[in-house]
Amino acid sequence: MYHHGKGNNPTDTYGSDSRVSNPSALPAASLAASLNVSVPHSARIWNRWLGGKDHFPADRLAADQAAEIFPEIIDIARSSRRLLQRVVTHLTLGEGIRQFLDIGTGLPTADNTHEVAQREAPESRVVYVDNDPLVLTHARALLVGTPEGVTSYVDADVREPGKILREAGKILDFTKPVGLVLFGVMANVIDDDEAYAIVGKLVDALPSGSYLALNDGTESPERSEAVRRNERIGAAPYRSRTPEELVHFFDGLELLPPGVVSTPLWRPGKRARGKALASHCGLARKN
């Protein structure tokens, strides 16, 4: 974990040291050496679809090949980014959430979780989680929060919920509500039982009044073909689920209206006229 913000006092209102850092984090030189640029990585592929510049030839090949077969993926990537803004804004302003755990954050771009939350509530605390060394490098350089709040990073895989909770607990107070953000990450866990168990363990660690925001790609013939072709060139397996299967991630929670819907259709606002895409999301409260 790398701490990017600093509170007004060494010990903030949550009683934890706001200067926590991860002594096991790799130094910058080691990060560069640890990058495997010959294998496509989901964070860098996603960055390509969003129009970013943080990708390598293998990532571009995978991203462009997928977009050729499944052109909708560009709209899905950008719609998911807009959804993140709407969800975090709602949690901050509408639900009073001041702590966020964003797993599978990807490479920084415009309106990251901490920027949206701290714009509305500067004291917000945000912990990002990803396992790409390039993401960690950017996090150190770019994910700088407000002086009143905290922005931190955990270097971990979503399949390590215990590690994630342990490290995030150095920054977040798990006796107070947390917004858990899982955008575009659970499809990387192929086994359904494992995926549901991971989300269950994460949610179980959060107190009442917390929220789960989940957004993921859903099944379509074009997506399935794009996934198959990318797996042949080394991309990680990807498990598209049906909207009904995504609903199971919210078992035991109170789904907020409009429930699990296509990403552009979740509270789009008066000006938005989004069409349904092969990507679904939901926001639910833990009572």
Buried (B, 14 or more C-beta within 10 A) or exposed (E): BBBBBBBEEEEBBBEBEBEBBBEEBBEEEEBEEEBEEEBBBBBBBBBBBBEBEBBBEBBBBBBEBBBEBBEBBBBBBBBBBBBBBBBBBBBBEEBEBBBBBBBBBBBBBEBBBBBBBBBEBBBBBBBBBBBBBBBBBBBBEEBBBBEBBBBBBBBBBBBBBEBBBEBBBBBBBBEBBBBBBBBBBBBBBEEEEEBBEBBBEBBEBBEEBBBBBBBBBBBBEBBBEBBEBBBEEBBBEBBBBEBEBBBEBBEEBEBBEEBBBBBBBBBBEEEEEBEEBBBBBBBBBBE
